[in-house]
Amino acid sequence: MTSGRPIRVLNVAEKPSVAKAVAGILSKNQGLRVREGRSRFNKIFEFSYVIQGQPCLMLMTSVTGHLMELEFEERYRKWHSCDPADLYQAPVRKHVPEDKLDIKRTLDEEARNCQWLVLWLDCDREGENIAFEVIEVCTGANRHLTIWRARFSALIDREIHESVQNLVRPNHLFADAVDVRQISLNLLQEIDLRIGASFTRFQTMLLRDAFMLDFATDDRNLVLSYGPCQFPTLGFIVERYWEIQSHEPEEFWTINCSHNLPEGTATFNWMRGHMFDYTCAVILYEMCIQDSVATVTKVKNQEKLKYPPHPLNTIEMEKRASRYFRMSSEHTMKVAEDLYQAGFISYPRTETDGFSERTNLQTIVQEQQGHPVWGPYAQRLLDPGAGLWRNPSGGGHDDKAHPPIHPTKFSAGESGWSQDHHRLYELVVRHFLACVSQPAVGAETTVDIDIAGESFSTSGRVIIARNYLDVYRFESWGGSVIPTYTFGQQFVPTTLTLDSGVTRPPPLLTEADLLNCMDKAGIGTDATMHDHIKKLLDRFYATKDSNTRFSPTNLGEALVMGYDDMGYELWKPYLRSMMECDMKAVSIGTKRKAEVLATCLDQMKACFLDARLNKLKLLEAMAVFFERSNRSAGGEQHSIGEVVRRCNLCQESDMVLKRKPDGNFMVGCLGFPQCRNVVWLPGSILEATVTTNICSFCTPGPVFRIQFKFRRLEIPPNYNVEHLGCIYGCDEILRQLTEICGTGSRNHSGMPARGRGSTTSSNSSFQRSNIRPSACVHCSQAGHSSNDCPSQASRFRNTRSSGMNSQGEASIPCNTCGAPCTLRTANTANNRGRKFYSCQSQECNFFVWEDSMNNSNGGRGAHRANVANSASNPRRGGRVNIRGNSVDVSFVSATGDPISGRRCYVCGDPSHFANVCPNRGM
């Protein structure tokens, strides 16, 4: 860099507070001008500065975390717009969301007039991701920008000035090899989006309205989320809870021995530990009682060291803050972020637990000499004669981005700090001073004795030098003094007892335990683990008590139980660990992105489809903890079941089984409202479930058949309550029940509903295209329905004279078996009060309305006489063509398609269905 005319430099920080702090440090708050950007939260700071002799006009602004987000294209974003399984292949895009557009406009406008772009973004994985987003936006506005990166880990004067004078080209971070790392980041985002969205929609739509979830204040907006990291985290909690619940206390016995001397008491532990067999324990105890002289078989004196902790990284800070102060990991990170932005500690999101050789550790200690509490200890550390200093040992982790967390500025306590700010700052300082100190030294004595062939042991410890324990008050090293023993010495124990106890279950996981489990299994990163834990609490999957111990809620346990009963270990960490391994393979170039993406999504999609087929397991698990709910989703939403077939109208979305708010069922297109294809189902359905059984007649397939359960009182007695059928026209029984009971549709206006564009739907109450003509159940002939069978009409003519049965009730003989059929009264919504005869035998299909027997033809065939009478004046919505004695009837369905061969079951009028007949109930 050489001097010359000032160049304009656009500086971008990750947060507004960081931009303000860096601008204040570099300008020394002299000549600093502030103006508004497009976003009122992200101001622009202007000041002059010289970078390696080059005069610069610095423009400092910021983003607010990620500038872009990955999401599905518009038609897949609404929950009811598609089958969740489609999300595994649905197109995704990375774009600037609406709430970040003002920030993008600021970057666009400022980048056009600048020559340099300096990235003041964090050097961790998330920071690199954000850096890519900023570069993409800024170079889109000005492709001639020279791009630099400032590397810093603390918002202090020394670090910031050093960073800006040693800017580095980002190409060694962002080009070629490391560009592959960015690919792996995007890959992980895409995998998480697809898996999380599909399972979240599935769980929420299946369970939210099916059960009374009493913990939710607004259960209509409740989301039962699934995350590839969130769910294994829940799995750790549930697994420990199950271990506790399944624990059966078991009694055991142990032999305890003690020896009292003037210089102290020694308690000897049985080397066998304990025994579960009482008889064996008694035999061994009696042997010891009979020969109770103890002989010293071993005396070992050795020096023991207790080493200080490794330098502090994020996960260890969260664990220790939880253990020492009972602070949640989320709150710990918030407090740490406050301290970092105020310049008191280094960057708090780091995996590194070892200092580099270039770090001047003694300078950091010097700044703490003036503290009233640990200042004297810092002075001892710097005194060569004290011999307290020790270069810290690393823990083997280095993220190549930030050093371990350490103090960067002295403070004896700020007026605006809360108690937790004081505590966390103290932890960071004391931890740093401890890790550069000598380990504690102790002298440990171990004594083994023998009594009747049984071995016992005791140990005592004397602390010789406390060293780091003097400053690290959070740890202790207990010492106990025991009498002096010599090899071969014999004595009679003071007490020798056989004591019993019971086994105890492990305790619930603390937050520190949970973080440790996540860290070992590779679930989440140091920057995201606390978010996953918080999500479990926010989603009512787990609770945390005052001792920071986690228990699963009924909802959390039910979800894990449901998937576990399916045979899947989605709640185990193995799947996520495999994903993380694949991501590392992509980042180092040993695997290709497309290969990993395809393999991972194929596996998870297969798992998703199987889980959906076995959804009954999930429902059964929920039923263990929650009461069933009879309500359905509110507003325009429906309680969605499973896919029946691909929509034959729009050819883009699926036709799925839905339950309307009034409790009736329908099959509708997920492309609603763009596509309004719909099939209304009989209004007498109580339950309906899509099965894996495929209809062999309807094409194009597959068309899945539905298992129906009808309300007994709303269908004629000769129909079964349970029925497996196809709704697309090939099922005669469903067609009959639709005509008898009406459909669940509440639109009786006769106006056809429109599909996509001007195309009308091809669906009626049951579709007629691509179906096999069905045969009459009475005469096995095609060409007419069972309701209109001529053979039945002749039979009815022979049985028109009604009689009385033995109880004095009106009856007629059954035409099939001859049994008397008593007169009954219908109680369905559509035929309430109407009289009918039916046979009580399960073998017969005999059924006839009483009023139809008053017609000249009688029975089911009686309606034909009424067809001609109404044909000359067809009502709106239908048309009738009469050729000789045949009648060709065409209805117009709710979706606008003609349906031939249908008429009202009540009066025979071909212009309407029975459910809207004006004569019904007369």
N, C-alpha and C positions, 0 to 999 in steps of 0.2 A: 504494500500500500504506500502511496506517495501523496504528498501534500498537493493541494490544488483548490479548485473551487469546491464549496461544500456540496456534498451529495445528500440526497434525501433517503433516509433509512426508515423503513417501516418495521417496527418492533412489535411482535405479537406474543403476549403472555397467555397462560392457560386460564387465569382468573382475573377479574378486575382488581382485586386487592393486591395481587402480585404485580400487576402493571403499575399500580400506584406506588408500591414500595420500591420497585426497581427504578422508576422515573425519579423518585425522591432521592434515592442514593446517588444515581449518576449525575443529577443536576445539582445536588447538594441543596435542593430547594431554592436555588437562585436562578432567576430567569425562566422559571417553570410556568408555562402557559397551559391552561386547561380549556378545552372546547368540547362541545357535545358531538357525539357520533350519531349515526342513524338509530342506534339503540341507546336509550337513555341510561342503561345500566353499564354500558361499556364506553367510558369516556376516552378522549384522545389527549395525551400529554405531549407538549412540544417543548424542546429544549435543545441547546447546542452542546456538542460534545466532540472530542477529538479521539479517533481510534487509530492508534499507531501512526500519528502524525497527519492523518487525514481528517480535515474538518467535516463534520456531519451535522445535518439538521435531523434530529431524532424525533420520530413520531411513534409514541408508545401507546398501543391499545391492547385489547384482549378479546378472547373468546370466553365462553362460559362452558367449559368442559367440551364434550364432543360437538363438532359443528355439523356433522352429518349423522344420519341414522339409516339402518337397513330395514326395509319393510317390504311387504307384498304390494303388488300393483293394486290399483284401486278396487277392481272387481273382486279381489280376494280378501279385502281388509275387513268387511263386515262378517260377523260371525255366522250369519245364516246365508251367506252368498255362495257357499260351496261346501262340498263334503270335506271335512277336516283332512281326510287322506290325500286330497288333491294338493295340500300345502307342501307335500314333499317334492312336488315338481313345479309348483306355481312359480312364475317369474318374480324375482325380487329386484329391487333397485336401491341404490344408495343415493340419498338426496338430502338437501338442507330442509329441515322441517319448517313449518310456518313460523314458530316462535323464535327461530334463529335467522330468519331472512334479513332482519335489520342488521345483524352482525355481518352477514355476508355482503350486504350492500356497502357497509363501512369499509370492509377489506377491499372490495372491488374499486371503490372510489379512491382510496388512499394508495392502493398498489399501482394504479395507472400513472401516478405522478412521482413514483419512487424508483430508485435504481437498485437499492438493496432490500432484501427481506431477511430479518434476523429473528430466529425462532427462540423465544424464551419459554420453551415448553419442558415439562418434566421429561427426564431421560428414561423413564420406565416404559413398560410395554404399552400402557394406555397413552402415555405422552407421545410415543412414536406414532401411534395411530392417529392422534389428533394432529400431529405435525403433518402427516400425509394429507389430511383434509384441508389444512390451511394452505399448504403448497398448491393443492389442486385448485382451490378458489383463486388464490392470488395470481398464479401463473396463467389462469384462464383470462384474467383481466390484463396481464402484462407478462408476456412470455419471455421478455428480455431481463427479467429480474435476476440479480445475483443473490443466491441463497446462502445464508450462513446460519450456524447454530451456536447458541451460547450454552455452555455446560456449567451448571452450578448446582449446589446442594443445600445452600443456606442463604437466607435473605439478609446478609450482613455486608458491610461496606467492602471489606477485604475480598470476599468471594465474588461479589458482583463486578467490581472493577477489574479483578483478575480475569474474570470470564469474558468481559467485553473486549479486553485487550488481547485475548487469545481465542478469537472466534475460529471455528473449524468449519470446513466445507462439509455439508451433510451427505455428500455422495458416498463416503465410506460407511455411512449409516443406512442410507436409503437406496443405494444402487446395487444391482446384481445380487450378491449373496444375501445381503440383509433385506433386499426387496422380497426375497423368498419368505423371510420372517413376516413381513407385512401381509403376504399372501396367506400365510397360515393364520394370522390374526383375523383376516376377513373370512377365511374358511370356517373358523370356529364360531364367528358371529352368525354366519349363515346356518350352520348346523344347529346351533342353539335356538335360532329363530324358528326354524321349521319344526324341530322336535317339540319345543316349548309351546308353540301356537297350536299344533295339532292335538296334543294331549290336554292342554288347558281347555280348549273348546269342547273336546269330548267329555272330559270330567264335569265341566260346569253345566253343559246342556243336559247331561244325563242325570246329574244328582241334585242340582241346586233346587229345583222345584219338585223333586220327588220325595223330599224328606223335610221334616220340621227342624230346621237348623236354628235352635233357640239362642245361640250365641251371637247371631248376626242381627244388628239393628235394622239394616236395610238389605235384606237378603235378595231383593230383586237385582241389586248391583253387585252381589257377592261373586267373586271370581275364585274358583278352585284351581289355582294355578299349578302348573307342573314346570319344573326347570331341571335341566340335566345336572346342575350342581345343587339346586335347592332340595331335590327329592332324596339324593343320597345322604345329605345332611340330616334330613328328617329320619332317614333310615338308621343312622347312628343312635338317635334318641330313642326310637321305638325299639330297636334291638336291645339296648340296655334295659329299657322298661320291661320288655318281655323276659329277659333274664331274671329280673327281680321277681316278676309275677310267677314265673314257673319254678322259682327256687323252693325246694322242700327242705326245711331245717332237719339236720341229721345230728344226732347226739354223738359226741366223741369223748374220749378219756385221755388224760395226760398225767404224767408223774412230775410233780414239782418238788424241788429240793432247795433248801436254804441253809446257810451256815453263818451264825452270828459270832463275831469276835469284837474285842474292845475297839479295834481300829476301823470297824465297819461291818456291813452285812453283804454277803455274796448270794445272789439268787441264780441258781443253776437251771438251765433249760434242758429238757430231755431231747436228746439228739434224734429220737424217732419222731419228734413233734407231737403227734397224737395218734390214737388208734380208734377205729370205729367198732371193733370187736371187744365188747365188754369183758368177756371171759378171758381173752388173751391178755387184756390190760390188767386184770385182777391177778392172773398167774404171775406176770412179770413184776407187779407191785409186791406181791407176797414174797417173791424171791429177794427183792431188794430189802424188804423188812427183815427177813430172816438173816440176811448177811448185809447189814447196813453200814459197814465200814467203807468209807470212800477213800480211794487212792488217787492222788494227783498223777495223771499220765502225761500231761503236757503243760508247759508254761512258756508262752511266747510273748516277747516284748518287741514291739516294732514302732517305727515312726509312721504316722499317718498324715496325709495332706488332704485338705479340703480346698479344691481349686475355685477361684472366682468364676463367675459366669462369663460366657463369650460376649463380645460386643453386641449391642442391642439391635435386633431387626424388628420389623413390624409385628410379625406373629408373636414373637417373644414378648414384645411390649404389651400387646393385647392380653396375652395369657397372664403376665405378671400383674397388670393393672386389675384384672378380674380377680386374681388370687389374693392380692394384698389389699385392694381398696373396694372390691366388689363393683367395679365399674364395668358396664357392658362394653363389648368390643366396638359397637357403633359410637357410643359416647366417648370412648377413649380416642377414636380416630378424629372425632370432631374437636376435642380439646387439643389433641396433638396438632391438628391443622391450624388452630388459633395460635398456638405457641410458635409454630413454624412461620406463619405469615407475619408475626410480630418480631421475628428474628431471634428468638430465644433458643430454638433447637433446630437441628438440621432436618432435611426432608424426611417426613415420617413414613413414607411408603417405600420400603426397601427390603430386599431379600438378603442383602449382604450382612454377614456377621464377622467380618474381619477387616481391620484397617490396612491400607496399603502402606508400604514403606515410606512413601512420600509425605504422609500425613504428619504434621508437627503436633504430636500429642501433648508435649510439655507446654506448648502455648495455650492449649485448651485448659490444662490444669491451672496454669498461672492466673487465668481469669477468675478462678473460683477461690483464690486465697483470701479474699476479703469477706467471705460469707461467715456470719457469726456462729453457725453450727458446724459445717464441714470445712470451713476455711483452715483451721489448724491441721486437719488431716491432709489437706492439699499441700500445705507447707512442708509437712513431713515427707510427702511423696517426692517433692522436689529437692529434698536434702540428701545429697549423695551418701552422707555418713549414716543415715537411718537405714539404708539398704532396703527400703520398702518398694522402690520402683521395679516394675517388671513389664517388659513388652507383652502386650496382650496376644493370646493365642486365638486363632480364628476357628470358626465352626464349620468351615468347608463350603459356605455358600457365598456366591458373588454374582450379582445380577449385572455387573459391568456398567451400572448406571449411577448409583448413589452409594456413599459410604454408610456404615452403621449409624444409627441415630445417636447423636451426641449433643451436648450443650454448645451453643454458638455465641451466647452473650450472657454475661453475669446478671443475676437478679437476686435480690434478697426478698423479693415478693412485690408484685405490682398491685396498685390500688384497685384496678379493675378485674383482678383475677378472682375466680371462684375457688372454693376449697379444692375442687378437682384439678384446677389449673396448678395450684400450689403442689398438690400431691404428684401429679404427673411430671412436672418440672423437677421435683425432688428425686423421683425415681430415675429420670434420665441422667441427672448429675451424679447421684450416688452410684448408679450402675456403671457409668463411665469411669469414675474414680476407682471402683472396685476392680474393673477389668484390667487396669494398669497397675494393680497391686500384687504383692506376693500372696501365695495361698496361706491359709491358716495351717498351723503345725500342731500336732497332738501326739502324745505318747500313748499307745494302746497296748493293753495287756490282755491276753486270752489264756484262760485256764480250763483244761479239760480234766474230768474226773471219771472214775469207774466205780460203779456200785453193783456187785453181783453180776457183772458182765454187761450191764447197761451203762451207756455213755451219757454224760451230762457236760454242759459247757457254760461258761460265763465270761464276760469281758468288761473291762473298765477303761475309761479314757481320761487323760489329763491333758488339757490344752496348754501348750507351751507358748505359742505366739498366735494371737488372734489375727493380726495383719489386716486383710481386707474386711474381716468381720467387724472391725471397728467402725467402718463407714457404711457398710451395707447392712443396715439394721433389719432388713426384711428376712435375713437368714440367720439361723442359729446352729450351733454344733454342740449338742448336749454332752457333758462330761459326767462320768460317775466313777467314784473311787471304790475299789474293792480291796480286801485284805491281801497281804503278801503271802504267796504260796511258793513252795519249792517242789521240784520234781521228786516223786516218790513219797511225798508227805501223805500221812493218813489221818483221817478225822471222822468223827461220827456226826452226821448232819443234824442240825437243830430241828428241822422239820422235814418230813418226807411224806407227802400226801398224794392220794389219787383223786384228781379233780375232774369234773365233767364240764362240758360246754356244748354248744350247738353251733353248727356252721351258719354263717350269715351271708346274705346275698350281697353283690357289689352295690355300691351307692349309685344314685342317679348321676348322670354326667354333669359336671360343672361346665361353665363356659370355657374355662381353660382346657378341660378334658376334650370338649367338642372341637375346639380349635386345633388341638393336637391330633385328633383323629382325622380331621380334614387335611391337615398339613401332610400327614404320613400317606394318605390315600391320594394326594394330588387333587383334591376337590377345591376349586377356586384358586385365587392368587392372594398374595398379601394385601392387595388393594380391594379385593371383592369378598373375602370370607365374611367380614362383619355384615355385609349387605345380605348375604345368603341367610345368615342367622336371623337378622331382623325381619326378613321376608317370612320366615316361618312363624314368627310372633304376629306379624301383621295379618297373615292369612289364617290365623286361629288354628294352625297345625300343631303348635307347641306352646307351653307356658314356661315361665322362669320364676322361681321363688326368690325369697330374700337372700338365700345362700348361693344364688346364681346357678341353681341346679334345674335342669330341664326335664319336663315330663311331656309326653305327647297328649294332645287333646283327643277327644273321641273321634273328631274328624280326621286328625292326622293318623291315628291308629287304624281307623277304618280304611283309609286309602292304602296304607301299606299292607294291611291284611288282605284287601281285595286283590291287589297285584300279586301278593305272595301266594294266595290261593290259586291264582291262574298258573302258577309255576314260573313266573318271571321274577327276576331279581333286579327290577328297575330301581329299587330302593337301596341296592348295594352299590359300592363305589367302583365296581369292576368296569362297567361300561364307560364311565367318565375317565377312568385311568387309562383305558385303551385309547380313547379319543385324544387325551393329552399326549400319549406316546406317539400317536400318528401325527399330531401337530408338530412335535419335535422333529419327526422324520421329514416332514415337509420343509420345516425351517432349515434343516441342514442339507436338503436336496436329495435324500435317499428315497423319497416317495413323491409322486406327482399329486398335485392338488385334485385334479379330476378323478384320479383313482381313489383317493381317500374319501372324497365327497360322495362318490357313487356308492362305495362299499358301505360307508357309515349310514347313509340315508336308506339304502336298500334294507339293511338290517333293522333299522328302527321302524321303517314303514311296515315290514313284515310283523314286527312286534306289535305295532299299533293296530294293524288289522286283526291280529289274533286277539288282542286285548278287547277290541270292540265286539268280536264274536263271542267272547267270554264275559261280556259285561254283566251277566247275571251274578258272577262272583263278586263284582264290585257292589252291586245292589244288595246282595245278601250280607256282605260285610257292613255296609251302611245300616242295614236293618237291625243289626245287633245293637247299635248304639242310638239310633234315631227312629222316631215314629214316622210312618208313611204320611205323605201329604196328598190331599186330593186336588190341590190347586194346580193350575198350569201356568205357564209363563204369561205375564201381563202384557198389555199394549198390543202391538202388532206381532210380538214374538210368539213362537209356538214351541211347545215341548217336542223337540225333534227326536225321532227314532232313527231308523237306519235307511240306507239307500234301497229303493225298490228297483229302479232302472235308470238308465240315462234318459234325459228329457228328449222325447222324439219331436219336440217343437223347435226349441232353440239349439239343440244338439251341443250345448256347452256345459250346462249344469245338470245335476242329478235330480230325479224325482224322489222325494223322501217322505216317509210317514210322519205326519204331524198331528198334534192334538191341539185343537182350538181352545180359546178361553172358556167356551161354553161346554167343554168336555167332549165334543164330537170330534171324529177323526176325519182326516183328509190326506191325500197324497198330492203334494205340490212341488213345484220347481224351486230349487234353491236360488235361481236367477231372479226371483221376485225382487222388485217390481218390474224389472225390464221384461221378464217372461212371466206370464200369468197362467201358465198351463196348470190345471188342477183336476183331480179326480175326487169327487165327493163320495164318501162311504156311508153305509147304512147308519141311521141314527140310533139304532138299538145296540151298537157295539159298546161293550163294557171295557174290554182290553184288546189291544192289538200289538203284535210284535212281528217284525220282519224276521224270517228264517233264512237259512242257507239253502233251502229247497228251491230249485229252479223250475219254472214252468216249462214243460216240454212242447207247448203249442205256440206260445206267443213269441213273435220275432219283431224287430231284432232283439236279441237277448244280451246278457242274461236278464230275465225278469224274475225277481225273487218273490216267492209266495209268502203270504202273511197268515200267521196264526191268530184267529179271531176268537173272542169269547163274548157271547151275546147276553143281554139281560133276559132272563127266563120269561118274565112277564110281558115282554115287548115283542116276542116272536111267537108264531103259532106253535102249539105243543108238539107237532110232528117234526119240528126242526131241532137238530142238536144244538146245545149251547156252545160247544167247541167245534170249530171248523177251520181247516187249513185250505186256503183258497187263493186264487189269482184274481186281481182286480181289473184285469185288462180285457174282460169280455168272454173268456172261455169257461167261466165258472157259472153254471146254471143256478146253483143254490144261492149264490150271492145276488144274482140278478133277480131272483124271486123275492128275496128278503128286502132288496132295495125297493121293489115295487110295493111290497106289503107295508113296510115300515117307514118308507121315505128315507131321504138322505139327511146327513148332518148339515147340509148347506142352509144358510139363513137368507140367501138371496133368491127371492121368489118373484123378482120383477120381470123375469123373462128376458132381460137385456143380456146379450152375449158379452162375456168378458173377452178382452183382447190380449193377444200374446205380444211377442216382440214385433215391432213395426205394425204393419197392417195384417199380418198373418194371424188367422184365428187358430184356436187350439184344436187339436185332433182328439181331445178327450171328452167323453160324456161321463155320466155317472159310472159306467164301465165301458171301456173303449172297445170298438168293434173291428178295428183294423187288424189284419194278420192273425185271425183266430179260426179255429176249427169249428164248423157248425155243430152245435150241441144237440143231443137227442133227448126226447121227452122221457121222463123217468117212469111214465105209466106204460106207453106202448112202444118205446125204444125207436120211434120214428123221428126223423128230422123234419124241419119245416114249421114246427109250432113249438111253443113252450109248454111246460108241464101244466101251467095254469089253464091252457086253452085246449087240452086234449079232448078230441071228440068222444073217445071211449069213456071218459069220465062223465061227459055230458049225458050220454045214454044211460049210464048207471044212475045218475042223479034223477033222471026222469022216472026210473023204476022205483025210486025210493022217496018220492016226494011226500008220500003220506007219512006224517010223523005220528008217533005214538007216545006212550008213557012207560017209563021203566018201573022197576019194582018199588022204587022210593017215591013214585008219583011225579018224577021229573020228566019234562019233554025230551024225547029222544028219537033217533032214526037209526036203522041198522047200518053197520059199516058195509060198504060194497066189496071189501076185500076179505074180511074175516067173519062178517056177520054179527059182530058184537054190537050191543047198543051204544050209540054215541049220544051223550047227553048234551043238552043245550047249555052253552057257556057264554059268558060276557067278557069281551076284550077289555084290557086295562092299559093298553099302550097309549102313548101320547097321541098317535095318529088315528087310532080306532077305538078310543075309549067309549064304552057303552054299546058297542056293536055286538050283535049276537052271532055265534058260530057253533057248528058241530064239528067234533074231531074225535078220532078213535084213540083210546087210551093205550092201545097196544103199541110197543116200540117197533113192531115189525111192519106196521101199516103207515101209509102216507095220507090216509083219508082226512080231508079237511074241506069244509064248505061254509060260506057265510049264509046265515039264515035269510037275509034279504035277497040274496041272489037266487034262492030257491023259489021266490015268488015270481020270477020271470018265467016265460013260457018254456025255455030250455032247461032251466035249473042248473044248479051246481056251477062248476068252474066254466062250463061252456056257455052259460047264460049270457055272458057279456057280448057275445058275437051279435045278438039281436039288437043291441044298442049301438053298434058301431055305425050302421048305415044311418040311423036317426041323427047322429051328431056329425056325420061326414059332410052334410050339405052346408053346415055352418061351422067350419073349423075355427077354433079360437086362435088368437095371436100366439105365435111360438110354435105352431105345428101345422102340418099340411097333410091332407088325406086324398089319395087317388083310389077310386073304386073301379075295378075291371071285372064285370060279371059278379060272381059271388065272392071273389077274392078282394081283400082289403090291403092296400099298401100304405102303411102309416109311416111318416117321418117326423120325428121330433127334432127340435133345435136345442142342443144342450147349452149349459151355462157358458161353455167356451165357444159356442157358435157352430159346432159341427152337427150334421144331421145324424139321427139315430133312428134306424128303421125298425118296424115291427113292434113298437111299444105303445101302450095305451094305459089309461087309468084303470086300476084294479077295482075301484069302487063302482063306477058308473059306466065304464067301457068307453068313455070319451077319449079319442086319440089325441086331443089337443092339450092334455095335461097329464101329470102323474098323480098317483093316489094321494101323495102327501099334501097336495094343494087342491084336492078335489072340493068344490063348493058343497057337494052333497055329503061329505064325510061327517059322520055323527048324527045325520038326520034319521 
